[in-house]
């Protein structure tokens, strides 16, 4: 574990600033929030994918507060949207390139249009894979071929957790991209398909609450059901730690 990482329930969590994220060589960047933590407890492949991340960002106030409670670690909340914005600014400054894999064609088209006006120095390509839980070998080959033909500096994968992280984990050695970032809902945020909560909610650690209020039917399981399960995990970890020490 390096100086920019801190142990959290078996995960090596990134504790630096965004400027420290872009390391040398191929780098797999994932995020961990309460929902993905709970899913990983039920899915060994997903857990392995998260644990093998070169950079695992604390995406959510629940992770930040839990790390403080369990070990006193001071983590900086870095959401996928924050990572995406930082990386695009960097690419724009160096005339870099990126590839967006995932989402619908209209969402990808909106992303390309916005990039053209907001980050004009960034070269971009996209691909919308079939919408299904698992891809066939042929579909995987097509996706990898599309990416490698473009050979981007950064690959953004937006197929929701845990599908996106598992796909990267299973194909990382075949992918020709320096940085590979699984960022899920960011495709919708950046394209304008879904509006990200305002800075007030984000800066006060309540982005999850604003999203829940806006889309309760779709997100109640993520934040309410799995929120309760997550709290149970944290309390049990705290109790077990106290009993040992």
C-alpha positions as a Markdown table, in Angstrom:
| # | Residue | x | y | z |
|---|---|---|---|---|
| 1 | Unk | 0.0 | 0.0 | 0.0 |
| 2 | Unk | 1.5 | 3.4 | -1.0 |
| 3 | Unk | 1.3 | 6.7 | 0.7 |
| 4 | Unk | -1.7 | 7.7 | -1.3 |
| 5 | Unk | -3.7 | 4.7 | -0.1 |
| 6 | Unk | -5.5 | 3.8 | 3.1 |
| 7 | Unk | -6.9 | 0.4 | 4.1 |
| 8 | Unk | -10.7 | 0.3 | 4.4 |
| 9 | Unk | -12.5 | -3.0 | 5.1 |
| 10 | Unk | -9.9 | -4.9 | 3.0 |
| 11 | Unk | -9.8 | -2.3 | 0.2 |
| 12 | Unk | -6.9 | 0.0 | -0.7 |
| 13 | Unk | -8.7 | 3.3 | -0.9 |
| 14 | Unk | -7.2 | 6.4 | -2.6 |
| 15 | Unk | -6.7 | 9.2 | -0.2 |
| 16 | Unk | -4.9 | 11.8 | -2.4 |
| 17 | Unk | -6.2 | 14.7 | -4.5 |
| 18 | Unk | -7.4 | 14.4 | -8.1 |
| 19 | Unk | -4.1 | 15.8 | -9.3 |
| 20 | Unk | -2.5 | 12.6 | -8.0 |
| 21 | Unk | -4.8 | 10.2 | -9.8 |
| 22 | Unk | -3.1 | 10.0 | -13.2 |
| 23 | Unk | -0.2 | 7.6 | -12.5 |
| 24 | Unk | 2.4 | 6.3 | -15.0 |
| 25 | Unk | 1.5 | 3.2 | -17.1 |
| 26 | Unk | -1.9 | 1.5 | -17.6 |
| 27 | Unk | -4.1 | 2.5 | -14.7 |
| 28 | Unk | -7.5 | 1.1 | -13.8 |
| 29 | Unk | -9.6 | 3.6 | -11.9 |
| 30 | Unk | -12.8 | 2.5 | -10.1 |
| 31 | Unk | -15.0 | 4.0 | -7.4 |
| 32 | Unk | -16.4 | 2.6 | -4.2 |
| 33 | Unk | -19.6 | 3.7 | -2.6 |
| 34 | Unk | -22.0 | 2.0 | -0.1 |
| 35 | Unk | -24.0 | 0.4 | -2.9 |
| 36 | Unk | -21.0 | -1.1 | -4.7 |
| 37 | Unk | -19.5 | -2.3 | -1.4 |
| 38 | Unk | -22.7 | -4.2 | -0.6 |
| 39 | Unk | -22.9 | -5.7 | -4.1 |
| 40 | Unk | -19.3 | -6.8 | -3.9 |
| 41 | Unk | -20.0 | -8.7 | -0.7 |
| 42 | Unk | -22.4 | -10.8 | -2.8 |
| 43 | Unk | -20.4 | -11.0 | -6.0 |
| 44 | Unk | -16.8 | -12.4 | -5.8 |
| 45 | Unk | -15.9 | -11.3 | -9.3 |
| 46 | Unk | -17.0 | -7.8 | -8.7 |
| 47 | Unk | -15.1 | -7.7 | -5.4 |
| 48 | Unk | -11.9 | -9.0 | -7.1 |
| 49 | Unk | -12.4 | -6.3 | -9.8 |
| 50 | Unk | -12.6 | -3.5 | -7.2 |
| 51 | Unk | -9.7 | -4.9 | -5.2 |
| 52 | Unk | -7.5 | -5.1 | -8.3 |
| 53 | Unk | -8.0 | -1.4 | -9.1 |
| 54 | Unk | -4.8 | 0.6 | -9.4 |
| 55 | Unk | -6.8 | 3.5 | -8.0 |
| 56 | Unk | -10.0 | 3.1 | -6.0 |
| 57 | Unk | -11.8 | 6.4 | -5.3 |
| 58 | Unk | -14.0 | 7.0 | -2.2 |
| 59 | Unk | -17.2 | 7.9 | -4.1 |
| 60 | Unk | -19.7 | 8.9 | -1.4 |
| 61 | Unk | -19.9 | 10.5 | 2.0 |
| 62 | Unk | -20.8 | 7.2 | 3.5 |
| 63 | Unk | -17.3 | 5.8 | 2.6 |
| 64 | Unk | -15.6 | 8.9 | 3.9 |
| 65 | Unk | -17.5 | 8.9 | 7.2 |
| 66 | Unk | -17.1 | 5.1 | 7.7 |
| 67 | Unk | -13.3 | 5.2 | 7.1 |
| 68 | Unk | -13.1 | 8.0 | 9.7 |
| 69 | Unk | -15.2 | 5.9 | 12.2 |
| 70 | Unk | -13.3 | 2.6 | 11.7 |
| 71 | Unk | -9.7 | 3.8 | 11.5 |
| 72 | Unk | -9.5 | 7.5 | 11.7 |
| 73 | Unk | -8.6 | 7.8 | 8.0 |
| 74 | Unk | -9.2 | 11.1 | 6.3 |
| 75 | Unk | -10.4 | 10.3 | 2.8 |
| 76 | Unk | -11.4 | 12.9 | 0.2 |
| 77 | Unk | -14.7 | 12.2 | -1.5 |
| 78 | Unk | -14.2 | 12.0 | -5.2 |
| 79 | Unk | -17.2 | 11.1 | -7.3 |
| 80 | Unk | -17.0 | 9.7 | -10.8 |
| 81 | Unk | -18.3 | 13.0 | -12.2 |
| 82 | Unk | -15.4 | 14.8 | -10.5 |
| 83 | Unk | -12.9 | 12.4 | -12.0 |
| 84 | Unk | -14.4 | 12.8 | -15.4 |
| 85 | Unk | -14.3 | 16.6 | -15.3 |
| 86 | Unk | -10.7 | 16.6 | -14.1 |
| 87 | Unk | -9.5 | 14.1 | -16.8 |
| 88 | Unk | -11.2 | 16.0 | -19.6 |
| 89 | Unk | -9.5 | 19.2 | -18.5 |
| 90 | Unk | -6.2 | 17.4 | -18.5 |
| 91 | Unk | -6.8 | 15.9 | -21.9 |
| 92 | Unk | -7.8 | 19.3 | -23.3 |
| 93 | Unk | -4.5 | 20.8 | -22.1 |
| 94 | Unk | -2.4 | 18.1 | -23.8 |
| 95 | Unk | -4.6 | 17.6 | -26.9 |
| 96 | Unk | -5.4 | 14.1 | -25.7 |
| 97 | Unk | -8.0 | 11.5 | -26.7 |
| 98 | Unk | -10.8 | 9.6 | -25.0 |
| 99 | Unk | -13.2 | 6.8 | -25.8 |
| 100 | Unk | -16.7 | 6.4 | -24.4 |
| 101 | Unk | -18.0 | 2.8 | -24.1 |
| 102 | Unk | -21.6 | 2.3 | -23.1 |
| 103 | Unk | -25.0 | 4.0 | -23.0 |
| 104 | Unk | -27.3 | 4.8 | -25.9 |
| 105 | Unk | -26.4 | 6.3 | -29.2 |
| 106 | Unk | -28.2 | 9.5 | -28.5 |
| 107 | Unk | -26.4 | 9.9 | -25.2 |
| 108 | Unk | -23.1 | 9.4 | -26.9 |
| 109 | Unk | -23.9 | 11.8 | -29.6 |
| 110 | Unk | -24.8 | 14.4 | -27.0 |
| 111 | Unk | -21.5 | 13.8 | -25.3 |
| 112 | Unk | -19.5 | 14.3 | -28.5 |
| 113 | Unk | -21.4 | 17.5 | -29.2 |
| 114 | Unk | -20.7 | 18.9 | -25.7 |
| 115 | Unk | -17.0 | 17.9 | -25.9 |
| 116 | Unk | -16.7 | 19.7 | -29.2 |
| 117 | Unk | -17.7 | 23.0 | -27.5 |
| 118 | Unk | -16.4 | 22.6 | -24.0 |
| 119 | Unk | -13.2 | 20.7 | -24.6 |
| 120 | Unk | -12.3 | 21.4 | -28.2 |
| 121 | Unk | -8.8 | 20.0 | -28.0 |
| 122 | Unk | -10.0 | 16.5 | -27.0 |
| 123 | Unk | -10.3 | 13.9 | -29.8 |
| 124 | Unk | -13.2 | 11.5 | -29.0 |
| 125 | Unk | -14.7 | 8.3 | -30.3 |
| 126 | Unk | -17.7 | 6.3 | -28.9 |
| 127 | Unk | -19.4 | 2.9 | -29.1 |
| 128 | Unk | -22.8 | 1.8 | -27.8 |
| 129 | Unk | -22.7 | -1.9 | -27.0 |
| 130 | Unk | -25.8 | -4.1 | -26.9 |
| 131 | Unk | -27.9 | -3.7 | -23.7 |
| 132 | Unk | -27.6 | -7.0 | -22.0 |
| 133 | Unk | -26.3 | -8.5 | -18.7 |
| 134 | Unk | -23.5 | -10.5 | -20.4 |
| 135 | Unk | -21.8 | -10.1 | -23.8 |
| 136 | Unk | -21.0 | -12.8 | -26.3 |
| 137 | Unk | -17.4 | -13.5 | -27.2 |
| 138 | Unk | -18.1 | -11.8 | -30.6 |
| 139 | Unk | -19.5 | -8.7 | -29.0 |
| 140 | Unk | -16.5 | -8.4 | -26.6 |
| 141 | Unk | -14.2 | -8.7 | -29.6 |
| 142 | Unk | -16.0 | -5.9 | -31.4 |
| 143 | Unk | -15.9 | -3.6 | -28.4 |
| 144 | Unk | -12.2 | -4.2 | -27.9 |
| 145 | Unk | -11.5 | -3.8 | -31.6 |
| 146 | Unk | -13.3 | -0.4 | -31.6 |
| 147 | Unk | -11.3 | 0.8 | -28.6 |
| 148 | Unk | -7.9 | -0.4 | -29.9 |
| 149 | Unk | -8.3 | 0.9 | -33.4 |
| 150 | Unk | -8.7 | 4.4 | -31.8 |
| 151 | Unk | -6.1 | 3.7 | -29.0 |
| 152 | Unk | -7.3 | 6.4 | -26.7 |
| 153 | Unk | -5.4 | 8.0 | -23.8 |
| 154 | Unk | -8.4 | 7.4 | -21.6 |
| 155 | Unk | -11.3 | 4.9 | -21.9 |
| 156 | Unk | -14.5 | 5.9 | -20.0 |
| 157 | Unk | -16.8 | 2.9 | -19.4 |
| 158 | Unk | -20.4 | 3.6 | -18.5 |
| 159 | Unk | -22.4 | 0.4 | -18.2 |
| 160 | Unk | -23.4 | 0.7 | -14.5 |
| 161 | Unk | -21.9 | -1.3 | -11.6 |
| 162 | Unk | -21.0 | -4.1 | -11.3 |
| 163 | Unk | -21.1 | -4.8 | -15.0 |
| 164 | Unk | -18.6 | -2.1 | -16.1 |
| 165 | Unk | -16.0 | -2.9 | -13.5 |
| 166 | Unk | -16.2 | -6.7 | -14.2 |
| 167 | Unk | -15.9 | -6.1 | -17.9 |
| 168 | Unk | -12.8 | -4.0 | -17.4 |
| 169 | Unk | -11.4 | -6.6 | -15.0 |
| 170 | Unk | -11.9 | -9.4 | -17.4 |
| 171 | Unk | -10.5 | -7.5 | -20.5 |
| 172 | Unk | -7.9 | -5.1 | -19.1 |
| 173 | Unk | -5.0 | -7.0 | -20.7 |
| 174 | Unk | -6.6 | -6.7 | -24.1 |
| 175 | Unk | -7.5 | -3.0 | -23.9 |
| 176 | Unk | -5.1 | -0.4 | -25.4 |
| 177 | Unk | -5.7 | 2.6 | -23.3 |
| 178 | Unk | -3.5 | 4.3 | -20.7 |
| 179 | Unk | -6.3 | 5.1 | -18.2 |
| 180 | Unk | -9.5 | 3.1 | -17.9 |
| 181 | Unk | -12.2 | 4.7 | -15.8 |
| 182 | Unk | -15.6 | 3.1 | -14.9 |
| 183 | Unk | -17.9 | 6.0 | -14.2 |
| 184 | Unk | -21.4 | 4.8 | -14.7 |
| 185 | Unk | -24.0 | 7.5 | -14.4 |
| 186 | Unk | -21.5 | 10.2 | -15.5 |
| 187 | Unk | -22.4 | 9.6 | -19.1 |
| 188 | Unk | -26.0 | 10.8 | -18.4 |
| 189 | Unk | -24.8 | 13.7 | -16.2 |
| 190 | Unk | -22.3 | 15.0 | -18.8 |
| 191 | Unk | -24.7 | 14.6 | -21.8 |
| 192 | Unk | -27.5 | 16.3 | -19.9 |
| 193 | Unk | -29.8 | 13.2 | -20.0 |
| 194 | Unk | -29.9 | 13.4 | -16.2 |
| 195 | Unk | -29.1 | 16.6 | -14.3 |
| 196 | Unk | -26.5 | 16.2 | -11.5 |
| 197 | Unk | -27.5 | 17.7 | -8.2 |
| 198 | Unk | -26.3 | 21.3 | -7.6 |
| 199 | Unk | -23.0 | 22.2 | -5.8 |
| 200 | Unk | -25.0 | 22.8 | -2.6 |
| 201 | Unk | -25.9 | 19.1 | -2.3 |
| 202 | Unk | -22.6 | 17.8 | -3.6 |
| 203 | Unk | -20.5 | 20.0 | -1.3 |
| 204 | Unk | -22.6 | 19.1 | 1.8 |
| 205 | Unk | -22.4 | 15.3 | 1.2 |
| 206 | Unk | -26.0 | 15.1 | 0.3 |
| 207 | Unk | -25.8 | 14.4 | -3.4 |
| 208 | Unk | -27.3 | 10.9 | -2.8 |
| 209 | Unk | -30.3 | 12.5 | -1.0 |
| 210 | Unk | -31.0 | 14.9 | -3.9 |
| 211 | Unk | -30.8 | 12.0 | -6.4 |
| 212 | Unk | -33.1 | 9.9 | -4.3 |
| 213 | Unk | -35.7 | 12.7 | -4.1 |
| 214 | Unk | -35.6 | 13.1 | -7.8 |
| 215 | Unk | -35.8 | 9.4 | -8.7 |
| 216 | Unk | -37.2 | 7.6 | -5.7 |
| 217 | Unk | -38.6 | 4.7 | -7.7 |
| 218 | Unk | -35.3 | 3.9 | -9.4 |
| 219 | Unk | -32.9 | 4.6 | -6.6 |
| 220 | Unk | -34.7 | 3.6 | -3.3 |
| 221 | Unk | -33.0 | 0.2 | -3.3 |
| 222 | Unk | -29.6 | 1.7 | -3.8 |
| 223 | Unk | -29.8 | 4.3 | -1.1 |
| 224 | Unk | -32.5 | 3.0 | 1.4 |
| 225 | Unk | -32.3 | -0.8 | 1.2 |
| 226 | Unk | -28.6 | -1.1 | 0.6 |
| 227 | Unk | -28.0 | 1.9 | 2.9 |
| 228 | Unk | -29.3 | -0.1 | 5.8 |
| 229 | Unk | -27.3 | -3.2 | 4.8 |
| 230 | Unk | -24.2 | -1.0 | 4.6 |
| 231 | Unk | -24.7 | 0.5 | 8.0 |
| 232 | Unk | -25.1 | -3.0 | 9.4 |
| 233 | Unk | -21.7 | -4.0 | 7.9 |
| 234 | Unk | -20.0 | -0.9 | 9.3 |
| 235 | Unk | -21.4 | -1.4 | 12.8 |
| 236 | Unk | -20.4 | -5.1 | 12.9 |
| 237 | Unk | -16.9 | -4.2 | 11.7 |
| 238 | Unk | -16.7 | -1.5 | 14.5 |
| 239 | Unk | -17.9 | -4.0 | 17.1 |
| 240 | Unk | -15.5 | -6.7 | 16.0 |
| 241 | Unk | -12.6 | -4.2 | 16.0 |
| 242 | Unk | -13.5 | -3.1 | 19.5 |
| 243 | Unk | -13.7 | -6.7 | 20.7 |
| 244 | Unk | -10.2 | -7.5 | 19.3 |
| 245 | Unk | -8.6 | -4.4 | 20.8 |
